[in-house]
Structures are given as structure tokens and as C-alpha cells.
């Protein structure tokens, strides 16, 4: 090993003889038989273990946001990429494409920012953040509509309402979490937007409210929900790789347009040009 190489600190894990450490916890003694997949993802991203009630609601979220229909354009990308026989490639393609995207599971982080901004505005106006004043909150909602015709997270395409929001509301109530601050704030905002402009909430903003009540930050929420929603990706990637349809392997190049950063050259290639 080059002694001049930089040392990169890590807190995520350590491989040991007879055991392994994950975020400081013993896999053998602390996690095995005690932690769920959703709880492990929360630990991976946020660095803390969730309690039993939080673990169950995370499992609920992971189930409720599953919509593996390959006609959804995000999942079309999975089918196209996996059509060459690689299911990992399909999952990789969709994961990369969702970074900072305005739709999809990663958008829950952006939706969380909306709720945080609303709560900060209430506190700045002297309203009780735990039990927001409807008048002050309605003024904020009207300003949001004036700035953005459709505030982020309040648009349901092709149907009257997002069925995932209704399923999540049932689970939130069943888990005894309906009185927590951000879920109550979300419910009030949803009522106001529906009353004044017939706007219904979509799943990302509802999910973000649950996650904010667990103490996750918007930066953590996007990756966490993306990871928990990966069953959609894997289902389509596995089936797409198994089918390997020739029709998806022969799409004309004229149908494809690249959007992204320009290609970069390595230092060695640049040196050769000189």
C-alpha cells in the first residue's frame, strides 16, 4: 500500500473474523434475527436503528409504493436496459436516472422540503408548529399555488386520487402515528389544496411526512425510499433479462437522444493529445 495515499474515514462497516460490524453494530449479536430489511436500510443511510413501530411503518411504505407495471416510463428504462440479458444493468440504469429526478421514489426528498418550508413558515408567523393555525396555513398554501401552479407532490395523473396515499393513511392510523406533527401538517395541507384548487396529494409527499416524523432529513429520505422501492426495479429487470426481447434490442439509434454531461477524457488520454 502506498503510504502517501489519502486515508478515507468510514463509519459504515468493518469485516472481522467470526463477525462483521455494520454501522457499529455486531451483525451476529445485534442485528441477525432482530432487524428487518427496511430497518437495515434506515440504519445504512441514517446511521441509527429505528424502533419496532418505525420498522413496521417502513415495511408498510415499502409494500405500498410497489407499482411494478412496466408501462410506467421509469420502468420502461429498466426493461430496455435489461433486454440484453443483464438484470443488474437494468437496476443500475433506473437507480442512476432517479438522482434528483422530479418524479419517482427519490422525489420524496423534494416533497419533504415542501413540508419543512410550510412548517418553518408557520413558526415564523408565530403559529404553533404542532397544531398549525388553519388561517396562516391557508395563506401559505395560496402563496405556494401562486408561485407554483401545482405545488410539488400535489398532482395525481390519470386518476382522481393516488390510491397509495389512501393505503398509507390506513397504515399510519393503524400504527398509531396519525397524530404526529408532520403527518397532521400533511393532512391539513392536503385538505386545503383540495378545497381551494381541487389538488390531491401523491404518494411522495405522504411518504415524506411519515419519514419526517421519524426524524429523517430530506437528503436521507430520497435515497431511503428509493432503496425501499427497489422491488419494482428488480421485478422488471429480472423478467426483462429473462425475456431478452429482440424488439428492444433493435431500437433505431435515431430514437435515442442523450441528455447529460459531455464525455470526459482521462489524464492519460489528454496527455497523448498534447
C-alpha positions, 0 to 999 in steps of 0.5 A: 500500500502506498503510504502517501495515499489519502486515508478515507474515514468510514463509519459504515462497516468493518469485516472481522473474523467470526463477525462483521460490524455494520454501522457499529453494530455486531451483525451476529449479536445485534442485528441477525434475527432482530432487524428487518430489511427496511430497518437495515436500510434506515440504519445504512443511510441514517446511521441509527436503528429505528424502533419496532413501530418505525420498522413496521411503518417502513415495511408498510411504505415499502409494500405500498409504493410497489407499482411494478407495471412496466408501462410506467416510463421509469420502468420502461428504462429498466426493461430496455436496459435489461433486454440484453440479458443483464438484470443488474444493468437494468437496476443500475440504469433506473437507480442512476436516472432517479438522482434528483429526478422530479418524479419517482421514489427519490422525489420524496426528498423534494416533497419533504422540503415542501413540508419543512418550508410550510412548517418553518413558515408557520413558526415564523408567523408565530403559529404553533408548529404542532397544531398549525393555525388553519388561517396562516396555513391557508395563506401559505398554501395560496402563496405556494399555488401562486408561485407554483401552479401545482405545488410539488407532490400535489398532482395525481395523473390519470386518476382522481386520487393516488390510491397509495396515499389512501393505503398509507393513511390506513397504515399510519392510523393503524400504527398509531402515528396519525397524530404526529406533527408532520403527518397532521401538517400533511393532512391539513395541507392536503385538505386545503389544496383540495378545497381551494384548487381541487389538488390531491396529494401523491404518494411522495409527499405522504411518504415524506411526512411519515419519514419526517416524523421519524426524524429523517432529513430530506437528503436521507429520505430520497435515497431511503425510499428509493432503496425501499422501492427497489422491488419494482426495479428488480421485478422488471429487470429480472423478467426483462433479462429473462425475456431478452426481447429482440424488439428492444434490442433493435431500437433505431439509434435515431430514437435515442437522444442523450441528455447529460454531461459531455464525455470526459477524457482521462489524464492519460488520454489528454496527455497523448493529445498534447 
